[in-house]
């Protein structure tokens, strides 16, 4: 493979990861987070982290559908 081909494939993979991260929490709401959390603090931490990732991705042009 050429360097530019590898770079393009890596760019596509990173795009796919970013798009997946943006969409992942959409079907996962508070009940699901709370159900898999160790306790309430863990659930709040998960929700906060997901929101931070979504805001960061939105800041560079990715947003939920």
mmCIF file of the N, C-alpha and C atoms, coordinates in Angstrom:
data_MODEL
# 
_entry.id   MODEL 
# 
loop_
_atom_site.group_PDB 
_atom_site.id 
_atom_site.type_symbol 
_atom_site.label_atom_id 
_atom_site.label_alt_id 
_atom_site.label_comp_id 
_atom_site.label_asym_id 
_atom_site.label_entity_id 
_atom_site.label_seq_id 
_atom_site.pdbx_PDB_ins_code 
_atom_site.Cartn_x 
_atom_site.Cartn_y 
_atom_site.Cartn_z 
_atom_site.occupancy 
_atom_site.B_iso_or_equiv 
_atom_site.pdbx_formal_charge 
_atom_site.auth_seq_id 
_atom_site.auth_comp_id 
_atom_site.auth_asym_id 
_atom_site.auth_atom_id 
_atom_site.pdbx_PDB_model_num 
ATOM 1   N N  . UNK A 1 1  ? 0.835   -1.185 0.000  1.00 0.00 ? 1  UNK A N  1 
ATOM 2   C CA . UNK A 1 1  ? 0.000   0.000  0.000  1.00 0.00 ? 1  UNK A CA 1 
ATOM 3   C C  . UNK A 1 1  ? 0.874   1.240  0.000  1.00 0.00 ? 1  UNK A C  1 
ATOM 4   N N  . UNK A 1 2  ? 0.370   2.276  -0.580 1.00 0.00 ? 2  UNK A N  1 
ATOM 5   C CA . UNK A 1 2  ? 1.118   3.524  -0.586 1.00 0.00 ? 2  UNK A CA 1 
ATOM 6   C C  . UNK A 1 2  ? 0.802   4.304  0.663  1.00 0.00 ? 2  UNK A C  1 
ATOM 7   N N  . UNK A 1 3  ? 1.668   5.258  0.973  1.00 0.00 ? 3  UNK A N  1 
ATOM 8   C CA . UNK A 1 3  ? 1.456   6.081  2.158  1.00 0.00 ? 3  UNK A CA 1 
ATOM 9   C C  . UNK A 1 3  ? 0.151   6.834  2.113  1.00 0.00 ? 3  UNK A C  1 
ATOM 10  N N  . UNK A 1 4  ? -0.202  7.390  0.939  1.00 0.00 ? 4  UNK A N  1 
ATOM 11  C CA . UNK A 1 4  ? -1.443  8.162  0.854  1.00 0.00 ? 4  UNK A CA 1 
ATOM 12  C C  . UNK A 1 4  ? -2.663  7.270  1.000  1.00 0.00 ? 4  UNK A C  1 
ATOM 13  N N  . UNK A 1 5  ? -2.584  6.044  0.504  1.00 0.00 ? 5  UNK A N  1 
ATOM 14  C CA . UNK A 1 5  ? -3.689  5.105  0.654  1.00 0.00 ? 5  UNK A CA 1 
ATOM 15  C C  . UNK A 1 5  ? -3.888  4.730  2.126  1.00 0.00 ? 5  UNK A C  1 
ATOM 16  N N  . UNK A 1 6  ? -2.772  4.469  2.814  1.00 0.00 ? 6  UNK A N  1 
ATOM 17  C CA . UNK A 1 6  ? -2.861  4.151  4.242  1.00 0.00 ? 6  UNK A CA 1 
ATOM 18  C C  . UNK A 1 6  ? -3.407  5.332  5.020  1.00 0.00 ? 6  UNK A C  1 
ATOM 19  N N  . UNK A 1 7  ? -2.971  6.533  4.668  1.00 0.00 ? 7  UNK A N  1 
ATOM 20  C CA . UNK A 1 7  ? -3.448  7.742  5.349  1.00 0.00 ? 7  UNK A CA 1 
ATOM 21  C C  . UNK A 1 7  ? -4.946  7.921  5.136  1.00 0.00 ? 7  UNK A C  1 
ATOM 22  N N  . UNK A 1 8  ? -5.410  7.676  3.907  1.00 0.00 ? 8  UNK A N  1 
ATOM 23  C CA . UNK A 1 8  ? -6.827  7.804  3.595  1.00 0.00 ? 8  UNK A CA 1 
ATOM 24  C C  . UNK A 1 8  ? -7.645  6.784  4.374  1.00 0.00 ? 8  UNK A C  1 
ATOM 25  N N  . UNK A 1 9  ? -7.150  5.543  4.446  1.00 0.00 ? 9  UNK A N  1 
ATOM 26  C CA . UNK A 1 9  ? -7.859  4.505  5.201  1.00 0.00 ? 9  UNK A CA 1 
ATOM 27  C C  . UNK A 1 9  ? -7.923  4.864  6.678  1.00 0.00 ? 9  UNK A C  1 
ATOM 28  N N  . UNK A 1 10 ? -6.832  5.396  7.218  1.00 0.00 ? 10 UNK A N  1 
ATOM 29  C CA . UNK A 1 10 ? -6.819  5.791  8.629  1.00 0.00 ? 10 UNK A CA 1 
ATOM 30  C C  . UNK A 1 10 ? -7.799  6.933  8.848  1.00 0.00 ? 10 UNK A C  1 
ATOM 31  N N  . UNK A 1 11 ? -7.838  7.887  7.919  1.00 0.00 ? 11 UNK A N  1 
ATOM 32  C CA . UNK A 1 11 ? -8.775  9.003  8.033  1.00 0.00 ? 11 UNK A CA 1 
ATOM 33  C C  . UNK A 1 11 ? -10.217 8.524  8.022  1.00 0.00 ? 11 UNK A C  1 
ATOM 34  N N  . UNK A 1 12 ? -10.522 7.561  7.155  1.00 0.00 ? 12 UNK A N  1 
ATOM 35  C CA . UNK A 1 12 ? -11.878 7.003  7.097  1.00 0.00 ? 12 UNK A CA 1 
ATOM 36  C C  . UNK A 1 12 ? -12.215 6.260  8.382  1.00 0.00 ? 12 UNK A C  1 
ATOM 37  N N  . UNK A 1 13 ? -11.248 5.532  8.925  1.00 0.00 ? 13 UNK A N  1 
ATOM 38  C CA . UNK A 1 13 ? -11.480 4.803  10.177 1.00 0.00 ? 13 UNK A CA 1 
ATOM 39  C C  . UNK A 1 13 ? -11.742 5.778  11.313 1.00 0.00 ? 13 UNK A C  1 
ATOM 40  N N  . UNK A 1 14 ? -10.967 6.867  11.366 1.00 0.00 ? 14 UNK A N  1 
ATOM 41  C CA . UNK A 1 14 ? -11.171 7.862  12.423 1.00 0.00 ? 14 UNK A CA 1 
ATOM 42  C C  . UNK A 1 14 ? -12.521 8.534  12.281 1.00 0.00 ? 14 UNK A C  1 
ATOM 43  N N  . UNK A 1 15 ? -12.929 8.812  11.048 1.00 0.00 ? 15 UNK A N  1 
ATOM 44  C CA . UNK A 1 15 ? -14.239 9.402  10.800 1.00 0.00 ? 15 UNK A CA 1 
ATOM 45  C C  . UNK A 1 15 ? -15.323 8.464  11.285 1.00 0.00 ? 15 UNK A C  1 
ATOM 46  N N  . UNK A 1 16 ? -15.198 7.198  10.980 1.00 0.00 ? 16 UNK A N  1 
ATOM 47  C CA . UNK A 1 16 ? -16.183 6.211  11.402 1.00 0.00 ? 16 UNK A CA 1 
ATOM 48  C C  . UNK A 1 16 ? -16.272 6.139  12.929 1.00 0.00 ? 16 UNK A C  1 
ATOM 49  N N  . UNK A 1 17 ? -15.134 6.180  13.600 1.00 0.00 ? 17 UNK A N  1 
ATOM 50  C CA . UNK A 1 17 ? -15.122 6.149  15.064 1.00 0.00 ? 17 UNK A CA 1 
ATOM 51  C C  . UNK A 1 17 ? -15.819 7.383  15.617 1.00 0.00 ? 17 UNK A C  1 
ATOM 52  N N  . UNK A 1 18 ? -15.511 8.553  15.071 1.00 0.00 ? 18 UNK A N  1 
ATOM 53  C CA . UNK A 1 18 ? -16.137 9.788  15.544 1.00 0.00 ? 18 UNK A CA 1 
ATOM 54  C C  . UNK A 1 18 ? -17.645 9.748  15.336 1.00 0.00 ? 18 UNK A C  1 
ATOM 55  N N  . UNK A 1 19 ? -18.059 9.305  14.152 1.00 0.00 ? 19 UNK A N  1 
ATOM 56  C CA . UNK A 1 19 ? -19.501 9.219  13.875 1.00 0.00 ? 19 UNK A CA 1 
ATOM 57  C C  . UNK A 1 19 ? -20.184 8.234  14.820 1.00 0.00 ? 19 UNK A C  1 
ATOM 58  N N  . UNK A 1 20 ? -19.531 7.137  15.102 1.00 0.00 ? 20 UNK A N  1 
ATOM 59  C CA . UNK A 1 20 ? -20.082 6.143  16.020 1.00 0.00 ? 20 UNK A CA 1 
ATOM 60  C C  . UNK A 1 20 ? -20.186 6.707  17.428 1.00 0.00 ? 20 UNK A C  1 
ATOM 61  N N  . UNK A 1 21 ? -19.147 7.398  17.875 1.00 0.00 ? 21 UNK A N  1 
ATOM 62  C CA . UNK A 1 21 ? -19.174 7.986  19.217 1.00 0.00 ? 21 UNK A CA 1 
ATOM 63  C C  . UNK A 1 21 ? -20.283 9.020  19.358 1.00 0.00 ? 21 UNK A C  1 
ATOM 64  N N  . UNK A 1 22 ? -20.521 9.780  18.305 1.00 0.00 ? 22 UNK A N  1 
ATOM 65  C CA . UNK A 1 22 ? -21.586 10.782 18.351 1.00 0.00 ? 22 UNK A CA 1 
ATOM 66  C C  . UNK A 1 22 ? -22.945 10.110 18.462 1.00 0.00 ? 22 UNK A C  1 
ATOM 67  N N  . UNK A 1 23 ? -23.148 9.026  17.726 1.00 0.00 ? 23 UNK A N  1 
ATOM 68  C CA . UNK A 1 23 ? -24.456 8.372  17.679 1.00 0.00 ? 23 UNK A CA 1 
ATOM 69  C C  . UNK A 1 23 ? -24.697 7.401  18.822 1.00 0.00 ? 23 UNK A C  1 
ATOM 70  N N  . UNK A 1 24 ? -23.635 6.846  19.393 1.00 0.00 ? 24 UNK A N  1 
ATOM 71  C CA . UNK A 1 24 ? -23.774 5.798  20.405 1.00 0.00 ? 24 UNK A CA 1 
ATOM 72  C C  . UNK A 1 24 ? -24.726 6.138  21.545 1.00 0.00 ? 24 UNK A C  1 
ATOM 73  N N  . UNK A 1 25 ? -24.572 7.294  22.191 1.00 0.00 ? 25 UNK A N  1 
ATOM 74  C CA . UNK A 1 25 ? -25.433 7.563  23.349 1.00 0.00 ? 25 UNK A CA 1 
ATOM 75  C C  . UNK A 1 25 ? -26.893 7.823  23.001 1.00 0.00 ? 25 UNK A C  1 
ATOM 76  N N  . UNK A 1 26 ? -27.181 8.049  21.723 1.00 0.00 ? 26 UNK A N  1 
ATOM 77  C CA . UNK A 1 26 ? -28.550 8.380  21.335 1.00 0.00 ? 26 UNK A CA 1 
ATOM 78  C C  . UNK A 1 26 ? -29.553 7.353  21.861 1.00 0.00 ? 26 UNK A C  1 
ATOM 79  N N  . UNK A 1 27 ? -29.355 6.065  21.644 1.00 0.00 ? 27 UNK A N  1 
ATOM 80  C CA . UNK A 1 27 ? -30.333 5.115  22.159 1.00 0.00 ? 27 UNK A CA 1 
ATOM 81  C C  . UNK A 1 27 ? -30.104 4.765  23.629 1.00 0.00 ? 27 UNK A C  1 
ATOM 82  N N  . UNK A 1 28 ? -29.017 5.274  24.208 1.00 0.00 ? 28 UNK A N  1 
ATOM 83  C CA . UNK A 1 28 ? -28.699 4.940  25.592 1.00 0.00 ? 28 UNK A CA 1 
ATOM 84  C C  . UNK A 1 28 ? -29.071 6.127  26.480 1.00 0.00 ? 28 UNK A C  1 
ATOM 85  N N  . UNK A 1 29 ? -30.159 6.024  27.146 1.00 0.00 ? 29 UNK A N  1 
ATOM 86  C CA . UNK A 1 29 ? -30.614 7.096  28.013 1.00 0.00 ? 29 UNK A CA 1 
ATOM 87  C C  . UNK A 1 29 ? -30.271 6.821  29.466 1.00 0.00 ? 29 UNK A C  1 
ATOM 88  N N  . UNK A 1 30 ? -30.807 7.653  30.320 1.00 0.00 ? 30 UNK A N  1 
ATOM 89  C CA . UNK A 1 30 ? -30.546 7.535  31.752 1.00 0.00 ? 30 UNK A CA 1 
ATOM 90  C C  . UNK A 1 30 ? -30.907 6.150  32.306 1.00 0.00 ? 30 UNK A C  1 
ATOM 91  N N  . UNK A 1 31 ? -32.054 5.580  31.965 1.00 0.00 ? 31 UNK A N  1 
ATOM 92  C CA . UNK A 1 31 ? -32.379 4.264  32.534 1.00 0.00 ? 31 UNK A CA 1 
ATOM 93  C C  . UNK A 1 31 ? -31.326 3.198  32.218 1.00 0.00 ? 31 UNK A C  1 
ATOM 94  N N  . UNK A 1 32 ? -30.812 3.209  30.973 1.00 0.00 ? 32 UNK A N  1 
ATOM 95  C CA . UNK A 1 32 ? -29.800 2.221  30.609 1.00 0.00 ? 32 UNK A CA 1 
ATOM 96  C C  . UNK A 1 32 ? -28.484 2.474  31.339 1.00 0.00 ? 32 UNK A C  1 
ATOM 97  N N  . UNK A 1 33 ? -28.087 3.736  31.427 1.00 0.00 ? 33 UNK A N  1 
ATOM 98  C CA . UNK A 1 33 ? -26.848 4.061  32.144 1.00 0.00 ? 33 UNK A CA 1 
ATOM 99  C C  . UNK A 1 33 ? -26.967 3.679  33.619 1.00 0.00 ? 33 UNK A C  1 
ATOM 100 N N  . UNK A 1 34 ? -28.090 3.998  34.203 1.00 0.00 ? 34 UNK A N  1 
ATOM 101 C CA . UNK A 1 34 ? -28.302 3.713  35.627 1.00 0.00 ? 34 UNK A CA 1 
ATOM 102 C C  . UNK A 1 34 ? -28.323 2.208  35.882 1.00 0.00 ? 34 UNK A C  1 
ATOM 103 N N  . UNK A 1 35 ? -28.888 1.471  34.946 1.00 0.00 ? 35 UNK A N  1 
ATOM 104 C CA . UNK A 1 35 ? -28.985 0.018  35.096 1.00 0.00 ? 35 UNK A CA 1 
ATOM 105 C C  . UNK A 1 35 ? -27.610 -0.642 35.101 1.00 0.00 ? 35 UNK A C  1 
ATOM 106 N N  . UNK A 1 36 ? -26.674 -0.154 34.299 1.00 0.00 ? 36 UNK A N  1 
ATOM 107 C CA . UNK A 1 36 ? -25.354 -0.786 34.212 1.00 0.00 ? 36 UNK A CA 1 
ATOM 108 C C  . UNK A 1 36 ? -24.332 -0.158 35.162 1.00 0.00 ? 36 UNK A C  1 
ATOM 109 N N  . UNK A 1 37 ? -24.707 0.923  35.817 1.00 0.00 ? 37 UNK A N  1 
ATOM 110 C CA . UNK A 1 37 ? -23.788 1.607  36.733 1.00 0.00 ? 37 UNK A CA 1 
ATOM 111 C C  . UNK A 1 37 ? -23.679 0.860  38.062 1.00 0.00 ? 37 UNK A C  1 
ATOM 112 N N  . UNK A 1 38 ? -22.572 1.087  38.724 1.00 0.00 ? 38 UNK A N  1 
ATOM 113 C CA . UNK A 1 38 ? -22.344 0.502  40.047 1.00 0.00 ? 38 UNK A CA 1 
ATOM 114 C C  . UNK A 1 38 ? -23.252 1.157  41.083 1.00 0.00 ? 38 UNK A C  1 
ATOM 115 N N  . UNK A 1 39 ? -23.391 2.483  40.960 1.00 0.00 ? 39 UNK A N  1 
ATOM 116 C CA . UNK A 1 39 ? -24.234 3.253  41.872 1.00 0.00 ? 39 UNK A CA 1 
ATOM 117 C C  . UNK A 1 39 ? -24.640 4.548  41.174 1.00 0.00 ? 39 UNK A C  1 
ATOM 118 N N  . UNK A 1 40 ? -25.385 5.409  41.866 1.00 0.00 ? 40 UNK A N  1 
ATOM 119 C CA . UNK A 1 40 ? -25.843 6.658  41.256 1.00 0.00 ? 40 UNK A CA 1 
ATOM 120 C C  . UNK A 1 40 ? -24.677 7.537  40.808 1.00 0.00 ? 40 UNK A C  1 
ATOM 121 N N  . UNK A 1 41 ? -23.632 7.618  41.612 1.00 0.00 ? 41 UNK A N  1 
ATOM 122 C CA . UNK A 1 41 ? -22.478 8.449  41.245 1.00 0.00 ? 41 UNK A CA 1 
ATOM 123 C C  . UNK A 1 41 ? -21.852 7.964  39.941 1.00 0.00 ? 41 UNK A C  1 
ATOM 124 N N  . UNK A 1 42 ? -21.760 6.664  39.785 1.00 0.00 ? 42 UNK A N  1 
ATOM 125 C CA . UNK A 1 42 ? -21.207 6.090  38.560 1.00 0.00 ? 42 UNK A CA 1 
ATOM 126 C C  . UNK A 1 42 ? -22.089 6.433  37.364 1.00 0.00 ? 42 UNK A C  1 
ATOM 127 N N  . UNK A 1 43 ? -23.382 6.362  37.526 1.00 0.00 ? 43 UNK A N  1 
ATOM 128 C CA . UNK A 1 43 ? -24.310 6.696  36.441 1.00 0.00 ? 43 UNK A CA 1 
ATOM 129 C C  . UNK A 1 43 ? -24.186 8.163  36.052 1.00 0.00 ? 43 UNK A C  1 
ATOM 130 N N  . UNK A 1 44 ? -24.102 9.052  37.040 1.00 0.00 ? 44 UNK A N  1 
ATOM 131 C CA . UNK A 1 44 ? -23.933 10.480 36.747 1.00 0.00 ? 44 UNK A CA 1 
ATOM 132 C C  . UNK A 1 44 ? -22.605 10.737 36.045 1.00 0.00 ? 44 UNK A C  1 
ATOM 133 N N  . UNK A 1 45 ? -21.552 10.035 36.446 1.00 0.00 ? 45 UNK A N  1 
ATOM 134 C CA . UNK A 1 45 ? -20.246 10.184 35.806 1.00 0.00 ? 45 UNK A CA 1 
ATOM 135 C C  . UNK A 1 45 ? -20.307 9.726  34.349 1.00 0.00 ? 45 UNK A C  1 
ATOM 136 N N  . UNK A 1 46 ? -20.984 8.606  34.092 1.00 0.00 ? 46 UNK A N  1 
ATOM 137 C CA . UNK A 1 46 ? -21.130 8.130  32.716 1.00 0.00 ? 46 UNK A CA 1 
ATOM 138 C C  . UNK A 1 46 ? -21.869 9.161  31.870 1.00 0.00 ? 46 UNK A C  1 
ATOM 139 N N  . UNK A 1 47 ? -22.973 9.652  32.397 1.00 0.00 ? 47 UNK A N  1 
ATOM 140 C CA . UNK A 1 47 ? -23.768 10.627 31.634 1.00 0.00 ? 47 UNK A CA 1 
ATOM 141 C C  . UNK A 1 47 ? -22.962 11.892 31.362 1.00 0.00 ? 47 UNK A C  1 
ATOM 142 N N  . UNK A 1 48 ? -22.244 12.364 32.356 1.00 0.00 ? 48 UNK A N  1 
ATOM 143 C CA . UNK A 1 48 ? -21.423 13.556 32.199 1.00 0.00 ? 48 UNK A CA 1 
ATOM 144 C C  . UNK A 1 48 ? -20.333 13.353 31.155 1.00 0.00 ? 48 UNK A C  1 
ATOM 145 N N  . UNK A 1 49 ? -19.705 12.192 31.181 1.00 0.00 ? 49 UNK A N  1 
ATOM 146 C CA . UNK A 1 49 ? -18.640 11.891 30.231 1.00 0.00 ? 49 UNK A CA 1 
ATOM 147 C C  . UNK A 1 49 ? -19.185 11.818 28.808 1.00 0.00 ? 49 UNK A C  1 
ATOM 148 N N  . UNK A 1 50 ? -20.307 11.162 28.632 1.00 0.00 ? 50 UNK A N  1 
ATOM 149 C CA . UNK A 1 50 ? -20.927 11.065 27.310 1.00 0.00 ? 50 UNK A CA 1 
ATOM 150 C C  . UNK A 1 50 ? -21.265 12.458 26.793 1.00 0.00 ? 50 UNK A C  1 
ATOM 151 N N  . UNK A 1 51 ? -21.816 13.310 27.645 1.00 0.00 ? 51 UNK A N  1 
ATOM 152 C CA . UNK A 1 51 ? -22.166 14.673 27.231 1.00 0.00 ? 51 UNK A CA 1 
ATOM 153 C C  . UNK A 1 51 ? -20.920 15.466 26.841 1.00 0.00 ? 51 UNK A C  1 
ATOM 154 N N  . UNK A 1 52 ? -19.826 15.298 27.567 1.00 0.00 ? 52 UNK A N  1 
ATOM 155 C CA . UNK A 1 52 ? -18.578 15.999 27.233 1.00 0.00 ? 52 UNK A CA 1 
ATOM 156 C C  . UNK A 1 52 ? -18.041 15.550 25.882 1.00 0.00 ? 52 UNK A C  1 
ATOM 157 N N  . UNK A 1 53 ? -18.079 14.250 25.625 1.00 0.00 ? 53 UNK A N  1 
ATOM 158 C CA . UNK A 1 53 ? -17.608 13.736 24.341 1.00 0.00 ? 53 UNK A CA 1 
ATOM 159 C C  . UNK A 1 53 ? -18.489 14.276 23.212 1.00 0.00 ? 53 UNK A C  1 
ATOM 160 N N  . UNK A 1 54 ? -19.791 14.272 23.409 1.00 0.00 ? 54 UNK A N  1 
ATOM 161 C CA . UNK A 1 54 ? -20.698 14.787 22.386 1.00 0.00 ? 54 UNK A CA 1 
ATOM 162 C C  . UNK A 1 54 ? -20.438 16.269 22.112 1.00 0.00 ? 54 UNK A C  1 
ATOM 163 N N  . UNK A 1 55 ? -20.241 17.059 23.175 1.00 0.00 ? 55 UNK A N  1 
ATOM 164 C CA . UNK A 1 55 ? -19.964 18.490 22.983 1.00 0.00 ? 55 UNK A CA 1 
ATOM 165 C C  . UNK A 1 55 ? -18.642 18.696 22.244 1.00 0.00 ? 55 UNK A C  1 
ATOM 166 N N  . UNK A 1 56 ? -17.622 17.929 22.607 1.00 0.00 ? 56 UNK A N  1 
ATOM 167 C CA . UNK A 1 56 ? -16.323 18.054 21.942 1.00 0.00 ? 56 UNK A CA 1 
ATOM 168 C C  . UNK A 1 56 ? -16.432 17.703 20.462 1.00 0.00 ? 56 UNK A C  1 
ATOM 169 N N  . UNK A 1 57 ? -17.143 16.628 20.153 1.00 0.00 ? 57 UNK A N  1 
ATOM 170 C CA . UNK A 1 57 ? -17.315 16.234 18.757 1.00 0.00 ? 57 UNK A CA 1 
ATOM 171 C C  . UNK A 1 57 ? -18.164 17.251 18.001 1.00 0.00 ? 57 UNK A C  1 
ATOM 172 N N  . UNK A 1 58 ? -19.180 17.793 18.644 1.00 0.00 ? 58 UNK A N  1 
ATOM 173 C CA . UNK A 1 58 ? -20.006 18.822 18.002 1.00 0.00 ? 58 UNK A CA 1 
ATOM 174 C C  . UNK A 1 58 ? -19.160 20.062 17.700 1.00 0.00 ? 58 UNK A C  1 
ATOM 175 N N  . UNK A 1 59 ? -18.201 20.342 18.574 1.00 0.00 ? 59 UNK A N  1 
ATOM 176 C CA . UNK A 1 59 ? -17.324 21.495 18.381 1.00 0.00 ? 59 UNK A CA 1 
ATOM 177 C C  . UNK A 1 59 ? -16.435 21.379 17.161 1.00 0.00 ? 59 UNK A C  1 
ATOM 178 N N  . UNK A 1 60 ? -16.221 20.164 16.670 1.00 0.00 ? 60 UNK A N  1 
ATOM 179 C CA . UNK A 1 60 ? -15.407 19.973 15.462 1.00 0.00 ? 60 UNK A CA 1 
ATOM 180 C C  . UNK A 1 60 ? -16.247 19.490 14.284 1.00 0.00 ? 60 UNK A C  1 
ATOM 181 N N  . UNK A 1 61 ? -17.562 19.680 14.394 1.00 0.00 ? 61 UNK A N  1 
ATOM 182 C CA . UNK A 1 61 ? -18.426 19.457 13.249 1.00 0.00 ? 61 UNK A CA 1 
ATOM 183 C C  . UNK A 1 61 ? -19.243 18.177 13.229 1.00 0.00 ? 61 UNK A C  1 
ATOM 184 N N  . UNK A 1 62 ? -19.166 17.364 14.251 1.00 0.00 ? 62 UNK A N  1 
ATOM 185 C CA . UNK A 1 62 ? -19.972 16.147 14.304 1.00 0.00 ? 62 UNK A CA 1 
ATOM 186 C C  . UNK A 1 62 ? -21.159 16.409 15.222 1.00 0.00 ? 62 UNK A C  1 
ATOM 187 N N  . UNK A 1 63 ? -22.326 15.981 14.777 1.00 0.00 ? 63 UNK A N  1 
ATOM 188 C CA . UNK A 1 63 ? -23.485 16.136 15.651 1.00 0.00 ? 63 UNK A CA 1 
ATOM 189 C C  . UNK A 1 63 ? -24.393 14.931 15.504 1.00 0.00 ? 63 UNK A C  1 
ATOM 190 N N  . UNK A 1 64 ? -25.233 14.741 16.516 1.00 0.00 ? 64 UNK A N  1 
ATOM 191 C CA . UNK A 1 64 ? -26.173 13.619 16.493 1.00 0.00 ? 64 UNK A CA 1 
ATOM 192 C C  . UNK A 1 64 ? -27.183 13.823 15.382 1.00 0.00 ? 64 UNK A C  1 
ATOM 193 N N  . UNK A 1 65 ? -27.631 12.703 14.836 1.00 0.00 ? 65 UNK A N  1 
ATOM 194 C CA . UNK A 1 65 ? -28.669 12.769 13.778 1.00 0.00 ? 65 UNK A CA 1 
ATOM 195 C C  . UNK A 1 65 ? -29.991 13.077 14.394 1.00 0.00 ? 65 UNK A C  1 
# 
